[in-house]
Amino acid sequence: MYRLQRFQVLLAGVFSQILCIGIARFAYTPLLPVMQAETWLGDAEGGWLAAINYSGYMCGALLAASISDLHLKDRLYRVGLILAIFSTLGMALADNFLLWSSMRFLAGLSSSASMLIASGLILNWLIRHNQRSELGIHFAGVGIGIIFAALAVEWMLRSQQSWDAQWFGLALIGGVLLLPAWRWLPRPDPFPSGQSSQTMADQPPTARFMWAMQAAYFCAGYGYVVSATFIVAIVERVPELQGQGTWVFAVLGLGAAPSVIIWDLVARRTGYLNALILAMLLKIVSILLPVWDTRAEMVFLSAFIFGVTSIGCVGLVLTMAGRLYPSRPAKLMGRMTLSYGVAQVFAPALTGILAARSGDYNLGLIIAGSVMCLGTLLILLLKLTDATAQRLDESSRAQRASLAVKN
């Protein structure tokens, strides 16, 4: 019985990611150049709207970190689904900066409900019902959502829909996605019969691990948000690539969809921190590649690597949080995502301002790559010096041995 329900629970997470992440949050990326062409929106204003969106996400992360009641989390998850549709529809009502700012903030709140609260509820359900505590399928919804948003925008562009009609159409699609995301995630039962509380024992990390990992995750957030927000606008400004922006974004989603599963397999064999270091090094290459080479094949390759590594980094860090605090995973997930979110608030604004002054995004990409290098060094330092890193590696090896025995 639980195997079928496990599949439905994970699919609920996927549909929530498509709605809250793919539509409410990331549809803005392929629609940004459309809105810039058809309204007064400029580079700086586009950056500020992205920053406001991520400030909403950061507030959601704070909320997720501050509550432990599963039933309250469940209610907030469902509120987030409704906010995703409302904020998407609101973007179509007028070309007013105050309205757009409010809607982007609410969209950020809704995305935290799917990324953090839903992942915590799903991980809790999996652990308590003796299912594998892996969130790869759930996080695949991020990449699927990106592909979905890119293809939907491309189809509506080919149908010559205006920017506001596209937001309205996305809101209608979101109403359909709401149903399985709402129905298939069970209401929480904190004490199911027959479940030993031993499996929920927390393993708090060292203080040094927490601070260094939060700083490194801040760097990862900075590197992530610049390309994730502006990649379509960057592509559309290259004369020989005009009209390819949404396809590049779809390729990014194609890389992101299986990334958490891929990096989970890598982590089982190399350890979590080794996998994270490798993912961040590849992510640096993907960020800087469009600065070095704007040929179509290089830009598409950059997008694919970026998708594989960016969501992979998120999955690795949040899975580590779940393993360290299985009884309350959203608490540490919220703290880590707060670090990630702080970078996402000011990095788009700064990048938009720099692009408005220089006419391109190259300086913003170079800064993002440099910040990522710093984050990679911090993780390497943890790998070499901290006991928590060794515990995580031992946990990874133990899980691999356990799965081998079961198979």
N, C-alpha and C positions, 0 to 999 in steps of 0.2 A: 504493500500500500504506500509506504513512504517513498519508494522509488518513483512512482508516478507523481506523487505530490511534490517530490524534490524537483522534478522536471518543470512542473507548473510554477513552483516558487521561483526558480531561476528565470523562467520565461517572463514572469511578472517583473523581475528586475530588468530584463532586457527591454521590455516595452516601456517601462518607466524611464530608462536611459534614452530611448529613441525620442520620447516625448519631451522630457525635461532637459536633456543634454543636446540631442540632435536638433530638435525644433526650437525650443524656447531659448536655448543658449547659443548654439552654433549656426543656426540659419542666418544669423547676423553676418557671419563671415562672407558667404557668397553673395548676400544681399547688399553688403556695404558698397561695392562699386556701383550697383544699380541705384541705390539711394543717393550716392554722390552725383551720379549723372542726372537724376530726375528731380533732385531737391537741392536745397542750399547747403547740404552737409559737406564739410571739408575734412581734410586729414586730421586736424587738431580736434575738431568736434567728434569725429569718428573714434578717435583714441579715447576721448573723455567718456563717451557712451560705453566703450568696452571696459574702461576702468570702473564705471558705476556698476556695470553688470557684475564684475568680480568683487566689488565691495558688498553687493548683495550675497554673493557666494560666501564671502568671508564671514558675514553676519550669521549666515546659516551654519557655518562651521563652528562658530562660537556657541550657537544654540545647541548644536549636536553634542559639543563637548561638555555642556553644562547640565544636561539631563541624563538620568539613568533609568527612568521609568519606561518600561517597554510599551505600555499602553499609550502613554503620551507620545512616544516616538511614532507609534503606528498612526495616531491621529495627525501628527505633523507631516508624515509621509503623504497621507491622503490630501491634506491641505496643499502640499507642494504640487501634486498632480493638477489640482484645480488652478493653482496660480500659474502653472505652465501654459495652460490654454488661455487664461485671462490676459496674461502679459503678452502673449503672441498676438492675440486679437487687438489689444490696445495699441500695438505699434502701427496698425492700419488706420487708426482713427483720425490722425492729423500729423502734419510735419512740424511738430512743435517740440522744441528741445526739452522743455519741462516734462511733457507727457512721455516722450521717448526715454528720458532719464528714469522716470518712475517705473516704466514698464521693464527697462533693462535691469533695474534693481530687483524687482519682483521675480524676473526670470532667473536672476542669480540665486535668490532664495530657493526657488523651485529646484534648481539644479543641485543644490546641496542636499535637498531631500532625497533625490534619487541616488546621488553619488555616495553620500555619507550615511544618512539615516536608513535608507533601503539596504545598503550593503551591510550595515550593522545588524539590522533585523534578519536579513537572509543568513548571514554568517551564524548568528545566534541560533536560528532554527536548524541549520545544518548540524551544528555541534550537538545540540540537545536531542536530536533525533538520530544520532550515530551515523550521519552522512559525512562524506568527505568535505572538509572545511576549506573548499576552494571556491573562489569567486570569478574564475576565468570566464564562464558563460555570462555571468551578470555584467562584467566589464566589457565583454564583447559588444554589448549594447551601445557603448560609446562610439565605437567605430561604425557599427551598423547605422546608428543615428546620424553620423556625419555623412555617410554615403547616402542615406535617405534624404537628408536636407539638401545635399548637393544636387542629386538627381531631380528632386522636386523643383528646386529653383531653376535648374536647366530646362526642365519641361515647360515651366511657366514662362520662362524667357522666350522659348521657341514659340509659345502661344501668344507672345507679345503682351503679356500681362504687366501692368504697371507695378511699381514697388509696393503700393498699398494693397492691391489685389493679391499679390503674392503672400503677404503677411496674413491676409484674411483666409486664403486657401490653406495655408499651413495650420491655422487655428482649427479649421474644419477637420483636417486630417488628425490633428491632435485629439479631437473629441472621440474619434474611433479608437485610437491607441489607449485612451484612458480606461476603457472597459477591462481588458485583460490585466493591465497594470494594477487596477483596483481590486478585481475579483480574485485573482490567483495568489495574492500574498495573504496568507492566513492571519487572522487576528492573533496576537501573541499569547502563548500559554507559558508563563514563566516556570512552571513546575510540572512538566509532564511525568507521568508515572514511569517508574523503572529506570530513570536516568540518574546515574551517579553524579554527584556534585564534584567528584574528583576531576573529571574531564574539563571542568571550567576553572581550574586553579590558575591564577594570574602569576606571571613571572616579570615583575617590574624591572625595567632596564636601569643601568647606572645613570646618574645625573649627567655625566659627561656624554654618554651616548645620546641622551635626550636633546641636550643643547646642540651638539654637533650635527645630529640628524635633522633637527629642525632648521638649522642654518643651511645645511646642504639641500634640504627640500625647498627652502626659500629660493636658492639658486636655480633649482630645477623648475620651479614655478615661473621664474623670470624668463628662462630660456624657452619654456613652453608657450607662454602667452603671446609673445611677440609674433612668432610664426603662425600660431593657431588663429590669431585675430586678423592678421594682415596678409596672409599668404595669397588670397585671391586678388586683393588690391595690388600686391607686388607683381604677380603674374600679368595682370591686365595692363600694367604700365610698360611691359616689354613689348615693343611693336610687333615682333614676329610671333608673340604668344597671345595676342589679344583674342578673346573669345574662348580661351582654354582654362580660365581660372576655376570654373566650377568643376571641370574634369580633374584638375590638379587636386582640388579639395576632396573629390570622391576617391582619388587614389590614396590620399592621406587616410581617409576612413577605411579603405581596403586594407591598409597596413595595420591600422589600429584594431580592427575587429578581432583577429586571433592573437593579438600581441600579449595579452595577459596570460593566456594558456601557454604560449611559446616561452615566455620568460619564467613562468612557474616551472616548466620542464628544465630550463637552464638552471634555475635556482636549486632544484633538487640535486643536480649533479655538481654544481660549483659552489653552492652556498648563496645566501641572499645578497650579501654585500658584494661578492664577486660579480654576481649577475647585475647588480645595480651599477657598479662601476663600468662594466662593459656597455650597458644600455646608455649611460650618460655620455661615454666617449663617442658612441655612434651618433647620439643626438647632437653633439657639438658639430660633427661633420655635416649632418643634415641641415643645421641652422646656417652654417657658413657657405655651403655649396652654392646657393644662388648668388652670393656675392662674388664668387670666383668665376662662375660659368652660368650663363643664362640660356644655354641651348635647351631645347625642349626636353631631350632625354635626361639631362642633368637635373632639371627642375622637377620632373616627374619622379626621378630617383630620390631626390631630396625629400619630396613629400611623402613617399612611401616609407623611407627610413625614419622620418620624423614621426609618422603614425605608429610604426612598430615600436619605437623606443619611448615616445612620450607617454602613451597609455600604459606601456609596460612598466615604466618607472613608478607611475601612480599605483598600479596593481601590486608591485613588489613592496612598496612602502606600506600600503594599507594592509596587505597580507601580513607583513611583519608586525604591524600594530595589533592585528587580530590574534596572532600567535602569542604576543606578549601579554595581552589583556583579553583572553577569550570570554570572560564573564561580562565585560563591558567594552567591546571593541570600538564602539562609536566614540567613546571618551578620548582615547588616544588618537583615533582617526581624526577627530575634530581638532585636536591640538596640532597634529601634523599638517592638516589641510589649512589651518589658520596661517601657518608659516608660508605655505604654498600660495594662499590667497593674498597675503600682504604684498607679495611681489606682483601678483596679477592686478592689483589696484593701480599702482603707479607706473608699472612698466608700459602698458598701452598708452597712457597719457603722455609719458615722456617720449615714446617712439613716435606718436602722432605729431607732437610738437617738432621733433627733429625732422620728420618727413616733410612737414609743412615748410620748414625753413630751407631744407636742402633739395627738395623735389624728389627724393627717393628714400628707401628704407634701409639702405646699406649700413649706415652708422648704427641704427637701432639693432640690426642683426649682428654686427660685430660686437657691440656691447653685450648682447644676450649670450653670444658664444663665450665671451670672456668670463661672464658671471658663472656660466656652466662649468668652466674649467676650475674655478674656485670651489664649487660644490663637489666636483669629482675628487679633488685633493682632500677635502674634509672627510669624505667617505673612505678614501684610502687610508687616511690616518686612523679612523675608527677600526678599520679592518686589521691594522697592524698592532693596535694598542689596547682595545677594549674587550672585556670579558663577555659583554652582552653579545657581541658579534660571534664569539665562539659558541655561545648557547644557541643562537639562531642557526648556525651551521649544523650543530648537533641535532637540532629539531628537524632540519631538512633531511639529514641522513636517516634519522629515525623514521620519518614519514615514508621515505623511499623504501626502507626495509619492511615496514608494515604493509605497504601496498604490494610489495613483492611476495610476501607471505600469503596475502589474501588471494593474489592471482595464481 
